Amino acid sequence: MSAPAPIPLSQPSITAHEREAVASVMQSTRLSMGPALERFEAKMAEHCGVDHAVGVSSGTAALHCIVRALNLPESGTVITTPYSFVASANVLVYEGLTPQFVDIDPATYNIDPARIEAAITPDTCAILAVDVFGRPAPWPRLREIADAHNLALIADSCEALGASIGGTPIGAWGDAAGFGFYPNKQITTGEGGCITTNDAALAETCRSLRNQGRATRGQMRHVRLGYNYRLSELNAALGAAQLDRLDDILKARACASTRYHEALAPLSNTLRRPSQTLANAKRSWFVYVIELPAPWTRTHRDALCDALQADGIGCAPYFPAIHLQPLYRERFGFREGAFPHCESVAARTLALPFFAEITETQIRRVVDALRTHLPTCAPESNTMPLSTS
């Protein structure tokens, strides 16, 4: 009897609608900076409730353009989270800025606003917060803090398209927001990203930055140092078609999270499940991440990850602490113990297979494998039951 097919950690939701949209570009003579990009940007602006959207080549490029366009002082520091994909900090380093990490709220995994003001110094020029795993950061409070201290507010919303707070879409908070559309995201452009903002001048600067610093499209006149961050027509057409299906994709992902939540209920004394509902906010399901309880350590978590992968089940540690990455240790001197909440969570979180078309059979297989391997990978004594966040 053959082994069951592997379950990937993620996969995009692609239908004939997307294939037809990309094929139509191939039948044209315009492969860059054309009507597909304009359609994609218009749809993104509409979905996020903003005046301007600027398509770029990646979520990292989106954040980099925002940081650059804000013209932050090179010697400045930017308050941000250590629990994120490394790009949210890298874009600051690109511009000679120093990340000023602030520990997370372990209940939400987002930056803890109660710790921010104590971290503000005369060199602080901005706050860059992340909607971790599609859960909105505490934007109303972050906006209050930024305004009170005259700081720029940057939203890394690469994982949160479709989320909202009090009915206001993610993408409309902050001076600008960056989105990413890698194939594991809610929608994909293959590779690509987008900037959303209500600031016309910032949007225009970002349009120039993505196109080698040109003053206007189609002119060989470069008014600033720019980059090749353009989003091709093929990528934009795919993204626009995906946005047509965004509501259905988000519903399917939310349904998958509910199935996981119910299937994992018998293991709720052994692991922590992400919550299904939030107060006055809507999550956009990017990944499904469980948290193993203390006294589990990184070693135990990694052993569980290896066991699941050996069974053909895609999984990954989400996220490693940024400040403990080799680059950040070497350049800034960070060491263990600097941000204990982040470090504790980073050592014990694990992303399970998650995508719009995941089946009940696949979810049951993941849960059965967890039931098998949790006892063999666990430390000798486990801890009390955990509540959801």
N, C-alpha and C positions, 0 to 999 in steps of 0.2 A: 504494500500500500504506500503510495507516494505521500510525501510530506505536504501539508497544506501550503498554499501560496503565502509568501511573506506579506505582512501588513505594513505598509509604509508609514513613516511618521506623519507625512502630509502628502497631499496631491491636489492639484488645481481642479476646479470644476469647469470643464470646457465642453461646449455643445456645438451643434451645427451653426448656431447663431454667431458664435465667435469665429469659426472657421470661414464662414461666408464673409464676415467683415474683413478679415485679413486677406482673403482671396481677392476682394474687391480692390484693395490697395495694390496688390500684385498686378492687377489688370490696368492700373493707371501708370502715369509717368512721374508721379510725385511720391517720393519715398522719405522725405524729410521736410519738416516745417510746413506742413500743408493742412488741408481741411480736416483730416482725421485728428490731428493734434488739437485743432480749434474745437472740434466736437467734444473730445475728451475733456478739455479744460472747462468748457461750458457746463458739462455734466457734473464735473467735480465741484465747481463753484455752486451749482444748484443743490447738490446733495449736502454740502457743508454749510449752506446758508451764508455765503460770503460773496463779495464783489469780484474777486480775482482768484484765478487758479493758474499755476505755471507748471506745465509738465516738464520733468527732467529725467535723467537717465537712471536714477536710483533714489531710495529714501535717504541714503547718506548724502548724495548730491543736493537733495532738497534742504536738509539741515545745514549743510555747508553754505549754500547760497544765502539762507536766512541769516546765519551768523555773520557772513561777510557783508551782506547788505545793511545790516544794522550798524556797521562801522564801529564796533566795540573797541575800546582802547586795547592796544596790544599787550600792555602789562596788566590787564584786568583779570579778575577771577569771575567765574560763573558758577553759581550754585546749581548742582545737579545730583542725580542719584547714582550710587555705585551698583545698583541692581538693574541692569539693562543690557541689551546688546551693545558691544563696545563702541559702535559707531556714534552713539549719542555723546560720548566723551571725546572720541577722536576728532570730531569736527571742531571742537574747541581748540585742541592742540594744533590742528592745521593752521589756525589763525594766531598762534602764539599766546593763546589764553590759557589760564590755569584752571582746571576743574576743581571746584571746591565741593567735595562730596558731602552730602548730608544723609544720615542713616534713614532707613525706611520705616514705615509703619508695618510691623510684621503681620498685621491682620489683613492688609490690602496689598502689600508688596510695593506700593507707590511711595514716593518721597514723603516724609513726615513733615507737614507744614509747621507743627509745633516746634520743630528743631531749627527752622530756617533762620529766624531773626537773630538767634544767638550766633549764627555763622556769618552774618553780614559784616563786612569790614569796609573801610573807605575804598578799597580796590574792587569791591563787588560791583559788577555792571549789569548783570542779568541773572535770570533764573531759567534754566532749561529743565523742564519736567517731562516725564515719560508716562504715557498711558500703558502701564505694564500689562501684558497679556490681554489687552483690549479693555481693561478696567479703567474708567476715567480717573485721571489724577484729580486732586481736590482743587479744581480750577478757580472756583469763586474765591476761596481763601488765598490761593496763590496770586490772583489778580489784586486782592487787597494789599498783600505784602509788597508786591511789585510797585503798585502805585504809591504806597506810603514811603517807599525808599527810592523812588525814581529809577526803577530798574526795568530793563527790557524783559519781556516774558515770551519765551520760546516753547512751543509745544512739539514734542516728539510724539506724534500720533501715528507712527508707522504701523502700529499693531491694532489700531482702533477705529478704522473706517466704519461708520454706521453707529457708533456709540454716541451718547448724549448725556447732558446733565440738565435737569429741569426743562427738557424740551429743546435746549440749545445744542446743536450738533457739535461733536468733536470736530475740530477744524476751524471753528469760529472763535475759539478761546485763544488768548495771547495775542501778541503782535503779529505772529504768523505761526502756521503749523506745517510740519513736514509729514508726508505719507510715503510709505514704501509698498511696492507691488511685486515683490519676489514671489515665486510660485507657491510658497507656503502661506501667503497672506489670504485675507478674505476674498479679495479679487486679485488678479494678476495681470500685468502687462508683459510677462516674460521676465524682463528686467525693467525697472522704471520707478519713478516716484513723482510726487507733486507737492507744490507749495500752495497753501491757501491763506488768504489774508484779505482784510478790508482796506489795507494801506496801498493806495495806487502807486505811490512813489517806490515803495519797497517792491511791489510786484514788477514794476518796470525795470528796476535795478536787477532783480533776479532773472528777468528775461534776457537782459544784456549779459549777465554773468554766465548763463548757460550756453551762450553762443559766442564765446571767445571775446566777450567784452564789447561787442559791436553796439554802436549807438542806436541803429535801427536795423531791422531785418533787411537783408539784401544789399547792404552797403559795406564796403571794405574800409570802414572807419571805426577804429577801436578806441574807446574813450576810457577804458579801465582794464585792469588785468582780469581776464575771464578764463573760462574753462570750456572744454567740449563736454557739456552735460546735456546735450540735446536728446529728446525722446523721439525715436523714429516714427514714421507714419504707421509701420507695421505694429509696433508696440502700442501706439496710441489707439489704433483701430481695435486691437484686442481689448484694451482697457475700456474703451467706450462701450463695446458690446457687453463686457462684464458688468459695467455699471447699469446697463439695461436690466440685468438679472440680479442686481445687488440685493433687493428685498428678499427674493426667493433663496439666494445663497445664505443670507444671514439667518433666515428662518430654519433652513436645513442644518446649519451649524448649531443653532440654539437647541434644536431638537436632538442633535447628537449629544450635546452636553447634558441634556435632561436624561437621556438613556444611560449615559455613563453614571450620572448621579444616582439613579435608581439601582443600576447594576452593582455599584460599589457600596451600596448601603450596608450589606452584611460585613464589610471590611472597615466601617467607619470608626471602629475602635483602634484600628491599626494604621490608618492614614487619614489625612485631611483632604476633603474634597472642596473644590472651589464652589462658592455660593451660586445659586441660580438667580437670585434677585438682589437688587441694590436699592437703597433708599434714595429716591429722587434722582435716579440715574439709570442708564441702560448700558449694559456691557455689550461689546461686540466680540464674539468668541473667536479669538485668534488661535489659541492652543488650549489643550486641556492638561493642566498641570496639577499633580498631586503633591502633597507635602508629607514626608515621613516624620514621625515624631522623635523627639529626643528620647532615648540616647542614641538614635541612629546618627551616624557620621557620614562624611563623604565616602569613606571606604565601604561602608555597608550599602549606601545608595548606589555606588558604582557597581558593586557586586550584583545588585538587583538588576541594574541596567544591562549588565553583561548577560545575565541569565535570560532576561526577556529577549534580547537580541539573538541569543543562541536558539531561541524558539521561533525565530522569524518575526518578531514583533518590534517594529521601529519604536525607539524611545531615545531620549537625550536629556542630559542635565540642563535645565533652564532655570536661571542663567548663572554662569560663573560670576563671582564678584569682580567688577572691573578693576578696582584698586589693587587686587591681588594678581592681576595679569602681569607677566614678566615685564612688559614695556612700562607699565605704571609703577611697578616696584622700582625699576632701575632709574626711571626719569624723575619720579617724585618722592621716592623713598617710603612708599606705603608698606605697612606690615600688618600681619594678623592682629586682630583686636581693635583696629581703627574704627570699624563700623560693625559692631557685634550683631545687630539684628540682620543686616544684610548677609553677613558671613554665615550665620546660623541657617537662614533660609536657603542661601545658595548651596549649602552642603547637603540639603535634604529635599530639594525639589526635583521632580522628574516629569517630563512631558511625555504623555502617552499618544498613540496614534490618533490623529484627529483631522477630519476633513468633511466636507459637505456630504459626500456620498458614502461615508463609512456605514456599514450595515450592522444590524443587531447581532448577526452571527459573529462578525469581527469583534464587536465590543465584548460579547460573551467570551470569546477566545482570549482577549486581553485580560479580562477579569479572572478567568480560570487560571491563567498563567500567573497572575499576581497572587492568587490564593495559594498556588503551589510554591512559589518562590519566596514570598514574604517570610515564612517561618525559617527557611534555611539561610536567608541572608541577614536576618535581624540580629541585633546584639542580644546578649543572653537575657537581659531583662528589659521588657518594653515599658511603656508609660501609660498614662491615663488616656481615656478616650479623648479625641479631639473634636471640637465643633467646627462647622464650616465657616468660611470667611465671607 
